[in-house]
Each structure stands twice: as C-alpha cells, then as structure tokens.
Amino acid sequence: MAVHDLGSVHSPVMLQEVLAAFAPAAIESFVDATVGAGGHSVAILERWRGCRLLGIDRDPEAIELARVRLADYRDRVELRQGNFRNLGHWTRECGFTGADGILMDLGVSSMHLDNVKRGFSYAAPEAPLDMRMDPAQPTTAAGLLSRLDEGELSRILRDWGEERWASRIAAFIVQQRARKPIETAGDLIEVIKAAIPAAARRTGGHPARRTFQALRIAVNDELSALAEGLEQGAAELRPGGRFIVISFHSLEDRLVKQAFRRHGATPGYNEVTRKPLTPTGAEIEGNPRARSAKLRVLARNDGQREEPADVGNAVTGSIGGRN
C-alpha cells in the first residue's frame, strides 16, 4: 500500500481552537475518532504528556500514515482501523474506561482529495469514480450510478447534495448509462454539465460539487455513521471531559448541533458552544479547504456547569460574532 509523504500532509484544521477547547479537561485518555495523518493527535500528545490516545480511522492508508507520524509516542498510542460509529467497541478493546477528550474531524481529507486514484475530487477528470473511505467496502460511486433507479438517484442528490437540479441530473445519468457506463469523474462531470442549464452553471462554484458530495456521503453512509458516532461519543465521555466535532457542510453541522443541544439539555452534560467556532481569516488564507469548518463542543459535567461560549473567549476573545 502506498502511503503519502508526510511532508505533503496539510496542517490540521483549527488546531489552536481544538487545543483551547480541550484545555479545561484533565486528559488522561483521548480518542481521535478520525485520526487521519495524526496532526491533531501529535498536538494532543505533546500538550498532555501523560495521556493515552486511541486513534481510529476508516482508511487503512490513514492508519499507516498515523503510525509513522505517531511513532515517537508509540507507548501511549493505540491505532485501529474502523468506523467511529463503533467507538465504544474500540475503547473497550483498547482498555479505555471512557475518554476525557474525543475529537471528530469530519468529511473528506486532503489526503483523499489529493490522491487521484481514490476518486473523491472532480478536479481530476481521469479519476475512477470510487469515493470509498475504506477501500474494502463493496460499493463504489460508479457502482451506485450503474444500479440505482432514477428516483433514488434524485433523492440522494437532493437530500445529501442539496442539489437544485437533482431530478434533471438523475434523469441524465440514467439516459447516459444506457449508452455508456459512467466510470470516471470526467464522465460524470459531462453528464452534470449537460443537465444543468448554462446560466445556472455560471454561479455557485463547480457544477459537480454538490453531486460529488452526495455520492461520497451515500457510498460511505456518512450521516448514519455520524448520528451513531455522536451518541457513542457522548456515552463514552467521562466527567470533566469534552467532545469536539469539526464539520464541513450544513448536513453534518445540523446533526452535530441537534445532538449536542439535546445532550446539553440533559443532566450531566453542557453544550459549550451555542454557536460554532469558525477558522480565522489567517487560517483560511493559508488553507482554503478550512473555509467551511465549524467546531462545536459538548462537555460532561464534573459537578459544575460552565457558561456557553467560553471556548470562543479562550481562542478569539469573543465567539458572539461568529456563525
């Protein structure tokens, strides 16, 4: 298996905000539920020198990359390839009795987008339509396009891509696949461009963006996994601990907001961020892919209830104006 050069790995998103949000917690056990290349994990291990860390990722390539990056901390690190929807299983397997800190950095990573063979990006027309975060999964994006009926394709594009032209794109997909299989990113982009009127293509970014998002979510069952992972994370959180989620589109953020608000209204938990933190202008300038990131925090009470929005005060001086 080819593993990316560590030098090509982008900096972890909103790292300073993450560290500030975890600062009030006495972290002895930490779960990085989307360990990726290990950028957030390195910072956690450095800040809390005595903590044990469990890193989880669906992608075996990410696990190998994290293994290299976290080699200096190997006596404090456990890595598992798996889905955070089974977070409780992995913590028990590794001998954790809950966690003082849990982090989920959602969505597709730079590692996925930059690897043409993985088929996540519409910027590489020659790429196969794969989109699997775990290459062992049986279903690819091309597979979905070849077998789903027009109604189901339309629903996926509408509900998970929030695509205005979902019905037309679905109809054009069905027409095209009857002539020739849709197997590459370029094949799909041409169908999308044909389906969306020219005037609509001139606004709102790349015309394939929403369709690619919807297919990626469908291939990886992302929203169901997130809903389960949020419940698992809240259940595993120890008193005094904190659960942070960074999301990148409105569907993810809505699920996180709803889950954290629901838990925050129950005894034993506190929703720290009423409004999400967003990246600074300087971070967005250095890493444009961070632009849509939103960070939310749930705390497990240790007998005292803190006021919402303290994270923003610690990081930026004020959270009130961020949305």
Backbone hydrogen bonds, N-H to C=O, Kabsch-Sander energy under -0.5 kcal/mol:
donor,donor_aa,acceptor,acceptor_aa,energy
8,S,5,D,-2.0
9,V,6,L,-1.4
15,L,12,P,-0.9
18,V,14,M,-2.3
19,L,15,L,-2.5
20,A,16,Q,-2.2
21,A,17,E,-2.2
22,F,18,V,-1.8
23,A,19,L,-1.0
25,A,22,F,-2.0
27,I,25,A,-1.1
28,E,26,A,-0.7
30,F,52,R,-2.5
31,V,101,G,-2.7
32,D,30,F,-0.5
32,D,54,L,-2.5
33,A,31,V,-0.9
33,A,103,L,-2.5
35,V,32,D,-0.7
35,V,56,I,-2.5
38,G,35,V,-2.7
42,V,38,G,-2.5
43,A,39,G,-1.4
44,I,40,H,-2.1
45,L,41,S,-2.8
46,E,42,V,-2.1
47,R,43,A,-2.2
48,W,44,I,-2.9
49,R,47,R,-0.7
51,C,48,W,-1.7
52,R,28,E,-2.8
53,L,76,R,-3.1
54,L,30,F,-2.7
55,G,53,L,-0.5
55,G,78,E,-3.1
56,I,32,D,-2.7
57,D,80,R,-1.6
63,I,59,D,-1.9
64,E,60,P,-2.0
65,L,61,E,-2.1
66,A,62,A,-2.9
67,R,63,I,-2.2
68,V,64,E,-1.6
69,R,65,L,-2.4
70,L,66,A,-2.7
71,A,68,V,-1.2
73,Y,70,L,-1.9
74,R,71,A,-1.4
76,R,73,Y,-2.9
77,V,74,R,-0.8
78,E,53,L,-2.6
80,R,55,G,-2.7
82,G,57,D,-2.0
82,G,80,R,-0.6
86,N,83,N,-2.2
87,L,84,F,-1.5
89,H,86,N,-0.7
90,W,86,N,-1.8
91,T,87,L,-2.3
92,R,88,G,-2.0
93,E,89,H,-2.3
94,C,90,W,-1.7
95,G,92,R,-1.4
96,F,91,T,-2.8
98,G,96,F,-0.7
99,A,236,E,-2.3
100,D,29,S,-2.4
101,G,29,S,-1.3
102,I,242,R,-2.0
103,L,31,V,-2.5
104,M,244,I,-2.1
106,L,104,M,-0.7
106,L,246,I,-2.7
113,L,109,S,-2.4
114,D,110,S,-2.6
115,N,111,M,-0.7
115,N,112,H,-0.7
116,V,114,D,-1.0
118,R,115,N,-1.9
119,G,115,N,-0.5
119,G,116,V,-1.4
124,A,121,S,-0.9
127,A,124,A,-2.1
129,L,183,E,-2.5
130,D,128,P,-1.9
131,M,118,R,-2.8
137,Q,134,D,-2.5
141,A,130,D,-2.1
142,A,129,L,-2.5
144,L,140,T,-2.0
145,L,141,A,-2.4
146,S,142,A,-1.5
147,R,143,G,-1.1
147,R,144,L,-0.7
148,L,144,L,-2.4
153,L,149,D,-2.4
154,S,150,E,-2.4
155,R,151,G,-2.1
156,I,152,E,-2.4
157,L,153,L,-2.3
158,R,154,S,-2.3
159,D,155,R,-3.3
160,W,156,I,-2.3
161,G,156,I,-0.7
161,G,157,L,-0.6
162,E,158,R,-0.7
163,E,157,L,-1.9
164,R,162,E,-0.6
166,A,163,E,-1.3
169,I,165,W,-2.6
170,A,166,A,-2.6
171,A,167,S,-2.2
172,F,168,R,-2.5
173,I,169,I,-2.3
174,V,170,A,-2.2
175,Q,171,A,-2.1
176,Q,172,F,-2.5
177,R,173,I,-2.7
178,A,174,V,-1.0
179,R,175,Q,-0.6
179,R,176,Q,-1.4
180,K,176,Q,-2.9
183,E,181,P,-0.9
185,A,127,A,-2.7
186,G,125,P,-3.0
188,L,184,T,-1.9
189,I,185,A,-2.7
190,E,186,G,-2.2
191,V,187,D,-1.5
192,I,188,L,-2.5
193,K,189,I,-2.6
194,A,190,E,-1.9
195,A,191,V,-1.8
196,I,192,I,-2.3
200,A,197,P,-0.5
201,R,197,P,-1.6
202,R,198,A,-0.8
202,R,199,A,-0.6
203,T,200,A,-1.1
209,R,206,H,-1.6
212,F,208,A,-2.7
213,Q,209,R,-2.1
214,A,210,R,-2.4
215,L,211,T,-2.4
216,R,212,F,-2.3
217,I,213,Q,-2.4
218,A,214,A,-2.2
219,V,215,L,-3.0
220,N,216,R,-2.0
221,D,217,I,-0.7
221,D,218,A,-0.7
222,E,217,I,-1.7
225,A,221,D,-2.0
226,L,222,E,-2.4
227,A,223,L,-2.4
228,E,224,S,-2.1
229,G,225,A,-2.8
230,L,226,L,-2.7
231,E,227,A,-1.3
232,Q,228,E,-2.4
233,G,229,G,-2.9
234,A,230,L,-2.1
235,A,231,E,-2.0
236,E,232,Q,-1.9
237,L,233,G,-1.0
238,R,99,A,-2.8
240,G,300,R,-2.2
241,G,238,R,-2.6
242,R,100,D,-2.1
243,F,298,L,-3.2
244,I,102,I,-3.0
245,V,296,R,-2.1
246,I,104,M,-3.0
247,S,245,V,-0.6
247,S,294,K,-2.6
253,D,249,H,-2.5
254,R,250,S,-2.4
255,L,251,L,-1.5
256,V,252,E,-2.3
257,K,253,D,-3.0
258,Q,254,R,-2.5
259,A,255,L,-2.4
260,F,256,V,-2.9
261,R,257,K,-2.4
262,R,258,Q,-2.3
263,H,259,A,-2.5
264,G,260,F,-2.5
265,A,261,R,-1.0
265,A,262,R,-0.5
266,T,263,H,-1.9
269,Y,266,T,-1.6
270,N,299,A,-2.4
272,V,270,N,-0.9
272,V,297,V,-1.5
273,T,297,V,-1.2
274,R,272,V,-0.7
277,L,295,L,-2.4
284,I,280,T,-2.2
285,E,281,G,-2.2
286,G,282,A,-1.8
287,N,283,E,-2.4
290,A,287,N,-2.6
291,R,288,P,-1.7
293,A,290,A,-2.1
294,K,247,S,-2.1
295,L,277,L,-2.6
296,R,245,V,-2.3
298,L,243,F,-2.6
299,A,270,N,-3.1
300,R,241,G,-2.6
301,N,268,G,-2.3
301,N,299,A,-0.6
302,D,304,Q,-0.6
306,E,304,Q,-0.5
309,A,272,V,-5.7
310,D,307,E,-0.8
313,N,309,A,-1.3
314,A,310,D,-1.9
315,V,311,V,-1.8
316,T,312,G,-2.8
317,G,312,G,-1.2
318,S,312,G,-0.6
322,R,319,I,-2.0
